[in-house]
């Protein structure tokens, strides 16, 4: 058996396999034995039909096809072993010639990822500063949670709470929507029912029915309502004024927060919490940026089948696993008004970015030899159980721990921790000071073009700005994304 191998773009290998005539004849004889038991040839018993008679009856092409059904997979598997090819999906077979018999196969193989000089990547880590008005706003929210609502005999003002009967219709809708005795706050920037409704309540008197009409925004998220006229009939039964508690040490102590007994301590706690929240958000954006920087400066050659698998994962996740059955998938596609091909085309760019992110993170994990211990997994399980069993009940915590402490659960947590550690290592690399005389290697986090077909990197890739694809690279690179495949 003579084999010719060629590496193709997009992590594929082309095989050309010339099979010895003796081997072909052997499989032709086997094909005759099988077909002679299946095909009825006049004058011969099943299984006793001579080859020349069977070939005359079914045709040479049919006999050869029967032989190839067994021969092709056999020689293909031998070629994979002989040429040390690590196939990751089924090949595409072809028949180049029959005399001699030459079989072709194009097979996707494991990705080839080169991070190049990733240690030189630099991206300034953003600073986070909390302004006084943010602290004041957060303090107001806390005071509102402890506010007293006092009925007043006056028209509605901002920050009041009203109790009312509300009927709303929108042009084109057959039936109005009605709510009796609905209670809701009237706050600037808030949306109750439809945008524009709350603003028009200010100044209205209690004890009367008011008619309100206004046009909805042309860019309203519910497209079927955008630009249409909303009509309200509102009967205001009660107006309540919000009485906020005074900010003093007594109020601070009443919150029952550990370590908070004074206004100064409350202010410090609020500022610290806001700082932590802001840093988490900023760090998430920063990690997105540096992962995309790593993608843009790496050389990645990977097969299209990984993108196809990621599209399938996204569809399965977003359809709430409706894709497990053809009927369920069809019903879901009908509900969203798209064909499977249309949806797959829409998701391809997002899936492609997910694959590239997972591949570079997987390679970074290998390069940096990032691992986690069983003790670290135990600690993470304990942390998750404590967070989810917030009531502190030991039985509840033990039950939650049991949910995670399984072979599959531990494997998932291991992957998440490894990915988290890889991102922390990448942050450590990219946030270092730049070497004197050298400029930083940067890439926009909005870069979304795919690598060239030859897998020569993405420095010149198109910037398409897919914000959804930029979200949560660590999560996408862990359990249900291709990172696991990239690391295998």
HELIX and SHEET records of a PDB file:
HELIX    1   1 UNK A   21  UNK A   38  1                                  18    
HELIX    2   2 UNK A   51  UNK A   58  1                                   8    
HELIX    3   3 UNK A   60  UNK A   82  1                                  23    
HELIX    4   4 UNK A  118  UNK A  120  5                                   3    
HELIX    5   5 UNK A  132  UNK A  145  1                                  14    
HELIX    6   6 UNK A  198  UNK A  201  5                                   4    
HELIX    7   7 UNK A  249  UNK A  254  1                                   6    
HELIX    8   8 UNK A  263  UNK A  297  1                                  35    
HELIX    9   9 UNK A  304  UNK A  318  1                                  15    
HELIX   10  10 UNK A  322  UNK A  324  5                                   3    
HELIX   11  11 UNK A  326  UNK A  336  1                                  11    
HELIX   12  12 UNK A  340  UNK A  368  1                                  29    
HELIX   13  13 UNK A  374  UNK A  388  1                                  15    
HELIX   14  14 UNK A  394  UNK A  404  1                                  11    
HELIX   15  15 UNK A  407  UNK A  430  1                                  24    
HELIX   16  16 UNK A  473  UNK A  476  1                                   4    
HELIX   17  17 UNK A  483  UNK A  487  1                                   5    
SHEET    1   A 4 UNK A   2  UNK A   8  0                                        
SHEET    2   A 4 UNK A  12  UNK A  19 -1                                        
SHEET    3   A 4 UNK A 101  UNK A 108 -1                                        
SHEET    4   A 4 UNK A  92  UNK A  98 -1                                        
SHEET    1   B 2 UNK A 112  UNK A 114  0                                        
SHEET    2   B 2 UNK A 299  UNK A 301 -1                                        
SHEET    1   C 4 UNK A 148  UNK A 151  0                                        
SHEET    2   C 4 UNK A 229  UNK A 243 -1                                        
SHEET    3   C 4 UNK A 161  UNK A 170 -1                                        
SHEET    4   C 4 UNK A 177  UNK A 185 -1                                        
SHEET    1   D 3 UNK A 148  UNK A 151  0                                        
SHEET    2   D 3 UNK A 229  UNK A 243 -1                                        
SHEET    3   D 3 UNK A 209  UNK A 215 -1                                        
END                                                                             
